[in-house]
Amino acid sequence: MRQGLLLDCPPRFPFDPHLASLRQPTASTPSLLPAPVARLGRSALLLRRRCAAAAMANQQHSPAAVAAGSGKSLTKENKLWGGRFEESVTDAVERFSESISFDKALYKQDIMGSKAHATMLAEKGLITISDRDRILDGLDDIKRRIEAGEFVWRTDREDVHMNIEAALTDMIGEPAKKLHTARSRNDQVVTDLRLWCRDAIDDILTHLKRLQVALVNLALKNEGLIVPGYTHLQRAQPVLLQHLLLSYVEQLERDAGRFADCKDRLNFCPLGACALAGTGLPIDRFMTSEALGFIAPLRNSIDAVSDRDFVLEFLSANSITAIHLSRLGEEWVLWASEEFGFLIPNDSVSTGSSIMPQKKNPDPMELVRGKSARVVGDLVTLLVLCKGLPQAYNRDLQEDKEPLFDSCKTIKGMLEVTTEFAQNISFNHERIKRALPAGHLDATTLADYLGVPFRTSHDIAGRSVAFCLSKNCQLSDLSLSELMRIDPVFEEDVYEFVGVDNSVKKFCSYGSTGSECVSEQLMFWVSKLGINTESC
């Protein structure tokens, strides 16, 4: 009989406050249980009633919480914040408000912050050394289980913080309940987020440098190749391909600078700001800040928990980088078209058509162009999210993570595939050379040659181009007599200034497309990026 009663009990059940009101039977209050059960005594009776109360509670509330991503049904438990509540939230509210499905990506940062916090609490005498050691060991074990795929994420525990804290409590008991001393989820989550952004920026900077290296290597392989330069998408002046490629390297360098600036500004610690007002306990925020590699604690506790400027700045830097990549993608997609034919992508970075067997599409760069819209959209999402929020923390800020994570994942993918594309393309030198004569790209150099007031030389060069158009020829094809009929200022040395090769040679201003100027730029980037030119 005793064994049967024990088997009837659920293996785990939440504490129910109504158990306290269950009275024991007395002589004046006879037991309503069967006589064999009553004879088991006080302990068995309490056990039976606790089991019955737990079963009733499970019937009254939602029967199960589904572990995030696991498909397992788990008995719903009381919330860590549930002391003042008499009812649990509905399943719809729980599904709508959970964030564990995406914020579990912060587990490393959350554990790192908790370990620093526990160490500080012990140092200040707010928890014992023994409790600290058990907490640290438990957190290490949880991290191991997460990375081994053994950890069960539970939606009824809402977010990454409560999942880890509850799991720690399951493991080590009472010491885990002391971990949240002088800490709120408000300062905890923004600490995690700053740590995550710091790591993500380092990763993006690595990807940026790889793309810069790929572009410089591409420039080194195409020394002396002249291509048409465009303004308004119309032919303008001849430029060295190296010069054009290095223009994108310059843009990426500014992108890197924005990320580095963002990292410097976000590298301050909010931990210890608590909900918004700080704490009356004698914590040491400078100790946790230093342990986590921050520059210093944030000065204002209200600002510490409500600020998302650093996320906005990060997503802005991502967006500008995405626009630069999109512009590069657009140029290369055009150049790979039959109309241009300047660029030939390898098969390894091309795709075909499901119906047209001849097609070879530069799809990766088309997708780079397309995904830039997604990155910009993530920034706009966060701008709109933050625009109407009062100080300090608001639950709306839970929605900052998905656009942040998506933006970073997308920009890293864009950088990676653009690097791969740059490493697997070649330029069609013959096609480019055949295309150069069209468009009178040397007209501005001709105007510079004349040595008269520029508006006058502009007019003379313009009339020279018009004469060429009437004859369907190039400026270099005109005889000296024909040129002198346009204006007597022309002399025999004019032929040293016309033609794209001569035109490029005449550029000499700092940063220009002249051969010597471009060579200086190229050597600057080879040195800065640490490129081994012998392997190019």
N, C-alpha and C positions, 0 to 999 in steps of 0.2 A: 504493500500500500504506500509506504513512504517513497519507494522508488518511482511508482507511478505518478505521484504528485510532482516530483522533481522533473520528470520528463514532460509534464504538461506545461512547464514554465518556458517562456521564450528565453533563448540564451542571453540576450541583451535587451534591456528596455530602459526608456528614459525615466528619470526620477519624476514622480508625480506628487505635487504638494497635497493632493486630496488624501493621500495615504495617512497623513497625520490625523485626519478626522475619523479614521476607522477605529471603532471602539472594540475592545476585547470583551468577549462574553463573560458575564458574571452569573452568580446564583440567581440574581433577580432579573438578569437579562439572558435567557437561555440562548445557546448557540443555534443558529438556523442551519448549520452544516450537518451532514450525516454524522452519526455517532462515531464511526471509525475515524473520521477526520478530526472530530473534536478531541478524541483521545490522544492525538499525536502531540498535543501540548502547544505551548505558546509559540515556540520557534517555527514549527511547521505551519501553524495557523497564519503567522505573519507572512511566511513565505508564500503560502497559498493566496493570501489576499493581495500581496504585492503583484503576483503574477496576474491575478484577475484584474487589478486596477490598470496594469500595464496593457493588457489585452484590450480593455475598454478604451483606453486613451488612443490606442492604435486604430480602433474602429472609428472613433470620433473624428480623428484627423486623417489627412492624406496617408495612405498606407505605406508609401515608399518614396524615397528620393533616388533619382537615377544618377549614378556616378558619371561625371562629365567624361564623355568619350569612351566609357568602359562597357555600357550596356548592362551593368549590374544593378540590381535593386537592393537598396540599403534602407534600414529602418531610419525614419526621420528623427533627428535629435533636437533637443532644445538649442536655440541659438546662444552663442556666447554673450550676446547682449540682451537675452530674453528675460531678465529678472523682473522687470516691471510689466511684462505682458502676460495676459491671461489666455490669449489665443495665439496659435501659430499662424503664419501668413498662408494665404491660399496657394495652391499649386500654380495658378496663373501669375500671381505676384512673384513667386519664387523664380519661375522661368523667365519672367520679364526683367527682373532686377539682378539676376546672377551675372557675374563677370568672369567666373573661373574658366569659361570656355575660351577666353582669350588672354586674361591677365596671368594665367599660369606661366606665360613666357617670362614673367618677372621672378621666377622662383630663385634663381641664383642670387639676384640682388636682394630679395627679401631675406634670404638666409644670411647673407653677408651683413645686412643691416641689423638683424636680430642678434647675431653673434657679437657685433660691436656694442650693441645696446646692453646685452647681458654682461659683457666684460666691464662696461662702465658702471652698471648697477652694483656689481660686486666690489669694484674699486671704491665706490662711495658708501659701502656698507648697507646698501638697500636690499641686497640678497646675499646669501652666504657663498663662500668659495665652493662649497660642495654643490649647492644648487647651480651655480654657474657652470661647473664642470659637467654636471648631468645635462644641462640645457645645451651646451656646446656639443657634447657627444651625440645627443639626440638629434640636433640639427644636422650634424654631419651624416648621421645614418639616414635621415629623411632625404638629404641631397643625393646620397648614394642610391636609395630606392627609386627616386624620381628618374635619375639618369639611367637606371637599369630597367625602367619601364614597369617597376613593381608597385609604384605608388598609385593609390586610387583617389582620383580627384572627385569630390562630391559637390554637386550643385546645391545641396541643402546647407553647405558650409560657405556658400556665396562666392568667395574670392580666394585668391592665392594666400592672403595673410591668414584668414581664418582656417583654411584647409591645413596649412602648416602648423599653426598654433594648436588646433584641435588634435591633429595627429601626434604632435609632441606631447600633449596632455595624455593621450591614450598610451603613449610609450612610457613616460616617466612620472606621470601623476602630478602632485601638488607643486613641485618646483616649476613646472611649465606655466602654471597660473600666475607666477610672479613676473613672467617675461614682459607682460604688457604694462608693468609699472612705469608711470611717467611717459607713456606713449599712447598715441591715438592712431587709428587707421589713417587719419587725415595726414599726419606728418610721415607715417610709415609709407604710404603709397607714393607720395611725392619724392621721398628719399629713394625708393626703388626706381622711380621713373628717371630721376636725375642720373643715378648710377647706370641705368640701361642706356640712356641717351649718350652718356659719356663713352660707353663701350661701342655703341653703334656708330658714333662719329669716327672713332679710331678705325673701324672696319671700312667705312666709306672712304676715308682718307687713303687707305691702302689701295682700294679699287681705283680711286682717282689717279694715283701715281702710276698704277699699271697701265691705265689708258694713255697717260702722258708719254710713258716710255714707248708704248706701241706706236704712237703717232710720230715721235721723234725718230724711231727706227725706220718707219715708213718714209720719212723725209730723207734720211741718210741714204736710202736705197734709190732715191729718185733725184740725185744731184743734177742740177742744170736743166731740168725739164720745165719748159715754159708752158703755162696754160692761160686761157683767156680769164681775165678778172671781170667780174660783173657788178654793176650797180643797177638797180631797178630791174634785175634779171635781164638786162641788156648788156652786150659786150662793151667794156669800158677801156681797160688798159691791160697790157700783158703783165703777168706776175709769175714768179717762180712757184712751182707747186710746193716746194719746201716752205716758202713764205706763208702760203695759205694754210698748210697743215699746222705750222707753228702758231697761227692765229688761234686755233682751237686749243692748243697747249696753254696759251696765255689765259684764255677763258677758264679753263679747268684750274689754273693756278689761283685765280680770283675765287673760284668756288671753294678751293681748299682753304683759302684765307677766311672765307665766311664761316666754314665749319669750325676752324680753329678758334675764331673769335667767339662763336656760339658756345663751344666747349669751355672756354675761359669764363664766360659769364654764367654758365649753369653750374659751375663747379663749386657751389656753396651748399652747405648742409642744412636741411630743414629739420632733421631728427631732433626731438626734444621740444619742438614747438607745440606738440600735443594737438588737441582739437583746434585751438586757435590762440589761447591765452597763455600758453606755457604751463608750468607746474610749480607748486609750492614745495616740491621735494628737492633735495640738494643734489641735483644731477650735474654732470660736467659735459656740456654740449661740445666744448672744444676737444675733449678726449675722443668722443665718437666721430667728430668731424675729421680729426687727424687719422683715426684708425681706418676710415673709409676713403682716405686720399683726397678729401675736399680741402679747399684753401682755408675756409673758416666757416663757422655757423652763420646762417642768415641772421641779420640784426633784428628783424621785426617778425614776431611769431605769427601775426595775422597774415603778413605778406608771404611768409614761408609756406603756409598751407594752401593759400589761394592762388599763388602765382603759377601761370602756365605760359608766361612770356617765352621761356626757354624752349618749349615745345613749338610755339608759333615761329620762333626764330629758326629752329631746326628745320621745320617743314618749309619755311621760306627758302632756306639755303638749298634744300632738296629740290624745290620747284624751279629755282633759277638754274641749277645744274641740269634738271630735266629739260628745260627750254634750250640750253646749249646743246645737249645731246640730240634733241629733236631737230635743231637747225643743221647739225652735222648729218643726221639721218636723212633729212630732206635733200641736202646737196648730193649725198652719195646715191640716193634712190634715183635722182635725176640723171646723174652721171652714168649710172648703170643702164639707162634706157637706150634704145636703139637710136633715138634722136641725138643723143650725146655720144654714147659709146666710149666715154673716156675711162671708165672703171670696169674692171672685170672681177666679179667675186668668184672665189673658188666654189666648187660644188658643195663643200662642207659647210658653207654658210648661206646656201641658197635652197629654195624649194621650187617645186613644179606645180603644174595645174592638173586638176582632176579631169579636164576635158581637152585641153590644148597641149598636145605632146611636145611642142617646141619651146614651151615657156620655161624660163629660168628667172625666178623672182628673188630680189634682195629682201625677202620677208623680215629678217631680223631687224633691219633698220626701219622698215615700215612700222613694225611693232614698237620700236623705240620712239618713233614719232607719235604713235598712238597712245602709248602708256604715259607720255608726258602729261596728257590731259588728266589722267588718273591722279598723278602726283599733285598737280595744281588743285584738283578737286579735294584732295585730302586737306590741303592748307585751307581752302575756303570753308570746308566743314568745321574745322577747329576755330576759325575766325568767327563764324556765325555762332558756334557753341558758346564762345566766351563773351560775346558782345553785350549780353544782357545780365551777366551774373553779378550780384552784390558780393561784397566781401563777407565771409571768408570762404570756407569750403562749401560747395554745393554738390549734390549727387550727380548733377549734370556732368561733372568733371570725370565721372566714370567713362564717359564717351570720348575722352581724349586719346585712349589707347589704341583703338582699332585703326583710326586714320594714321596715327603715328607709326604703328607696326606695318601697316600696308604701305605707307610712303617709303619707309626705309627698305622694306623688302623689294619694292618695285625699283627704287633708284639703284640699289645694288645689282639687281638683275639687268637693268639698262646699261650700267657701267661695264658689267661683265661681258655682256653680249657685244657691246660696241668694241671692246678690246679684242674679242675673238674675231670680229669682222675685220678690224684694222690689220690683224695678223694674217688674214686670209684673202687679201685682195691684191690686185696688180693694176697698173695704169697702162692703157693702150697708147704707147708713145707715138706710133705712126698715125693713129686716128687723130690724136691731139695736134700733131704737127700739121696734118692736112687741114684741120679746122682753124688754125691760127690766122691765116691771112684775112678771113672774113671779118668785117666790122671795123677796119681801119683803126686798130688798137694803138697805133703809133702816132695818132693825130695830136695828142697832148704833148708828146715829146717834140713834135715838129713845131708846135706853138712856142715851146720853151727855147727852141733853137734860134728863132727869128731875131731876138735881141731888141725888140721894139716894145712899147707899152703893151701890157698883156691883153687888154681889150682889143687892141689893134691886131696883135698876133693871133688872137682867138678868131677874129673875123677872117684873117688871111688863111689860117688853117682850115676853117670851115668852108671857105670857097674852094680850097684845094680838094677837100673831101667831096664836095658837090661835083667838081669836075671829074674826079675818079668815078663817081657813081654814073655819070653820063657816059663814060668810056668803059665801065665795067672792069676797072683795074684797081691796083693798089697804089698807094702814094709812092712807093719805091719804083713803080713802073713808069712814072711820069718823067719825061726828059727835062733837062734844065731849062730849055727854051720854053717848054709848056709851063713850068713853074714860074719862070720870070714873066710870062704873059699875065699870070695871075697877080704877081707883085714883083717888082724888080729887086726886092730885098734878098731874094734867094741867090745863093752862091754854090759853087761846086761842092763844098763840104757838107751840104745838106744831106748827102747820101750816107754820111756817118751817123745820122739821127733817125732815119726812117728804116722800117723793117723791125719786127718784134725783137730780134736778137740785139740789134743796136739800141733799141729803145730801153730794154732792160739794163744794158750796160751803163746807160746814162744816169740811172737812179743812184743817188749818193747820199741823200739825207738820212739822218739817224732813224733806224726802224723801217727803212724803205725796202723795196723789193730788189734793189741792186745786189749783185752776186756777193760782193764783199760784205755788205750789210747783213744779208741773210746768213752768210757763213759765220759771222760773229754771233748772231742770234742762236744759230744751231749749236755752236760750241758752248754757249752759255748753258743751254738746256742739257747738253751731254754731260757737262760738269755737275750741274745742279742735281740731276737725276741719277748720277753715278752710272752712266751707260758705258759699257765696254764696246767701243767702236770696232774693235777687231772682229767681234762676233756678228757684226751687221752685214 
